[in-house]
Amino acid sequence: MTAGEVGERGASHLRFSEVVGQEDAKLALILAAVEPHLGGVLLRGDKGSAKTTLARGLASLLAEGAPFVELPLGATEDRVVGAVDVAALLGDRRHAFRKGLLAAAHGGVLYVDEINLLADHLVDSLLDVAVAGINRVERDGISEAHPARFVLVGSMNPEEGELRPQLLDRFGLCVEVHSPTDPATRASIVRRQIGLERDGSISDGADASDRALRERLASTLPAPLTDATVDAAARLSVAVGAEGLRADLSLCRAAAALAGWEGRSETDPEDLRRVAAMVLAHRRRRDPFDPPGMDDRELADALDDALPPPAAPAPAPAPAPREALSDDPSPAPADSLPEGQPPEDQPPGAPDAVAPALPPAPEPSSQDHPLRLVLPAASRTDSAAGRGAAAAGPRGRAIRTVAYERPDQRLAAAATALADAGRVAPDGSPAARVAMADLRAAEAEQRRSCLVILAVDASGSMAARHRLDAARTAAIGLLGDAYRRRDRVALIAFRGEGAEVVLRPTGSVEIARARLQGIPTGGRTPLAAGLRAVTAMVRASRRGGGPEPVAVLITDGRATGDEADPLAAAQAAAAELAATRTRTLVLDAETGPTRLGLAQALARTLGADHVALDEIEGSADGRAVERAIRERLTDSLPRP
């Protein structure tokens, strides 16, 4: 399947009902399809844990022919929301609208893998449209609205960094997805996948399961909410410290979807127990140093306090029919469900569970809740310079167009076509070809972010542990708000025979905390190797179009190693790093009454700022080191 295009359903992928385990993820996808106003599902977890398979399988359980659209990370705003049809403008001078991926996903599933790496403004747009069901575009002389009702499914690996909390909060449901650890379960998964790859056939049982679940979902609507459920949801949100009202709303919507899926006539406060973890865990985290999710005991206590004692369950009537989508609106009875369907006293979403069909989206009108995507006329940059500020640049969200004058500018095709369409020949007829004066370039707004590369001397001197502690604390501190600003931090330790990348560039506090424990010390001081490792990481980041690197060296400037002249080798490596024009800070760890000043000489070669580590007040706990790095490097990066 081509990235960004509608996927074809066929025998090359496992069906939803064939996925082994992942019951919470299955239930979350079902609830999001029953109640589109939940605003999407976020699947967080391991690579290769069936996240994409589940999202694709969900599309096969919606209405016949429901699309599965995968949004690539490199997609532009024009490709996602739609834009002027450049071909029509240049061909017959017709001003038309070309729909984007949001329109292609209507009635199906829009899947974004690694959504935490997608540009924030695109994630924001996706979430808005997922709830509203309408995409409205007003730009480049176009005023267009079209239905865009889909189930938004995002997946991410936390090792690559977190979503900003403002975006995380807007996902209705979030589920942790992990690969199974039981060997028998893993073997079962492997057999199913390899069997499918070899003969491409779908078992009769899987086909029957999907068909039964599709019919059940087609007749499912959210159940009416009771006052008791709403009151309990409000108490529960307060009990866990959820900010804003999205938690309350999502709890109620998820409870209504669950009751409808199970065929009950109204919700019960006990429904909240079943959905609380997937609604509240990702909203509980206020500080990046807090562990992700919510402690089971904490959630259980909040539920016990918020919910009344459970009442005896009432018999479950059939759900309200959806006449337009099914001739037989009643749900499949328990004894007629396919093999593997969970009994009524077990949570739904077992391997045979499937997501419901979406209600038809209304035509655009002023009574809907449209998303208005208006391209501003000028850049909206933050007034204060510094990390995370918005600034004009060649990449990011397009904010305006200017005359195309340099080859390094980004050509704005739609604006160029509009300029050409408005130009006429001397006789009043349309101009025959695009002129140089018609060319327009896009100027974009992008967030300033950086990669802080910490390189620390971990050799056998008595101060090695102090240097490492300062570097470790500074790294964790710098990551404190990296998830909001898309910054990254890396740590290189040099000792013994060479340099080791202890922490690869990451924006995750959890990953950094785990990787920075137990770093060994001792041996010689291969300073040249440490500097070369920094240079290699700088070049790799720039080649990959990553954040702008800055370097921090924590060293006393001494060098020992296999080279004939280790100090000269270090100076040569420093000159190589200086040639990359990377902003650098040398934190001088030299101590004692007699000092050689080697770190100062190193800083001069690097063209770097120089600060004595023992002169930084409070440097023993590393917090002051973090502040020094912020003040001298990350908050004074040049605008991109």
HELIX and SHEET records of a PDB file:
HELIX    1   1 PHE A   16  GLU A   18  5                                   3    
HELIX    2   2 GLU A   23  VAL A   34  1                                  12    
HELIX    3   3 PRO A   36  LEU A   38  5                                   3    
HELIX    4   4 LYS A   51  SER A   60  1                                  10    
HELIX    5   5 GLU A   77  VAL A   81  1                                   5    
HELIX    6   6 VAL A   86  ASP A   92  1                                   7    
HELIX    7   7 LEU A  101  ALA A  104  1                                   4    
HELIX    8   8 ILE A  115  LEU A  117  5                                   3    
HELIX    9   9 ASP A  120  ALA A  132  1                                  13    
HELIX   10  10 PRO A  158  GLU A  160  5                                   3    
HELIX   11  11 PRO A  165  LEU A  168  1                                   4    
HELIX   12  12 PRO A  183  ASP A  199  1                                  17    
HELIX   13  13 ASP A  204  ALA A  218  1                                  15    
HELIX   14  14 ASP A  227  ALA A  239  1                                  13    
HELIX   15  15 ARG A  246  TRP A  261  1                                  16    
HELIX   16  16 ASP A  271  LEU A  280  1                                  10    
HELIX   17  17 ALA A  281  ARG A  283  5                                   3    
HELIX   18  18 ASP A  296  ALA A  306  1                                  11    
HELIX   19  19 ALA A  334  SER A  336  5                                   3    
HELIX   20  20 ALA A  413  ALA A  421  1                                   9    
HELIX   21  21 MET A  436  ASP A  438  5                                   3    
HELIX   22  22 ALA A  464  LEU A  478  1                                  15    
HELIX   23  23 ALA A  482  ARG A  485  1                                   4    
HELIX   24  24 VAL A  509  ARG A  515  1                                   7    
HELIX   25  25 LEU A  527  ARG A  543  1                                  17    
HELIX   26  26 PRO A  566  ALA A  578  1                                  13    
HELIX   27  27 LEU A  598  LEU A  606  1                                   9    
HELIX   28  28 LEU A  613  GLU A  615  5                                   3    
HELIX   29  29 SER A  619  ASP A  621  5                                   3    
HELIX   30  30 ARG A  623  ARG A  632  1                                  10    
HELIX   31  31 THR A  634  SER A  636  5                                   3    
SHEET    1   A 6 VAL A   6  GLY A   7  0                                        
SHEET    2   A 6 PHE A  68  GLU A  70 -1                                        
SHEET    3   A 6 VAL A 109  VAL A 112  1                                        
SHEET    4   A 6 VAL A 151  MET A 156  1                                        
SHEET    5   A 6 VAL A  41  GLY A  45  1                                        
SHEET    6   A 6 LEU A 173  VAL A 177  1                                        
SHEET    1   B 2 ALA A  83  VAL A  84  0                                        
SHEET    2   B 2 PHE A  97  ARG A  98 -1                                        
SHEET    1   C 3 ILE A 142  PRO A 147  0                                        
SHEET    2   C 3 ILE A 134  ARG A 139 -1                                        
SHEET    3   C 3 LEU A 371  VAL A 374  1                                        
SHEET    1   D 3 ALA A 390  GLY A 393  0                                        
SHEET    2   D 3 ARG A 440  ARG A 447 -1                                        
SHEET    3   D 3 ARG A 397  ALA A 403 -1                                        
SHEET    1   E 3 ALA A 390  GLY A 393  0                                        
SHEET    2   E 3 ARG A 440  ARG A 447 -1                                        
SHEET    3   E 3 ARG A 410  LEU A 411 -1                                        
SHEET    1   F 6 GLY A 498  THR A 506  0                                        
SHEET    2   F 6 ARG A 488  ARG A 495 -1                                        
SHEET    3   F 6 CYS A 450  ASP A 457  1                                        
SHEET    4   F 6 GLU A 548  THR A 555  1                                        
SHEET    5   F 6 ARG A 583  ASP A 588  1                                        
SHEET    6   F 6 ASP A 609  ALA A 612  1                                        
END                                                                             
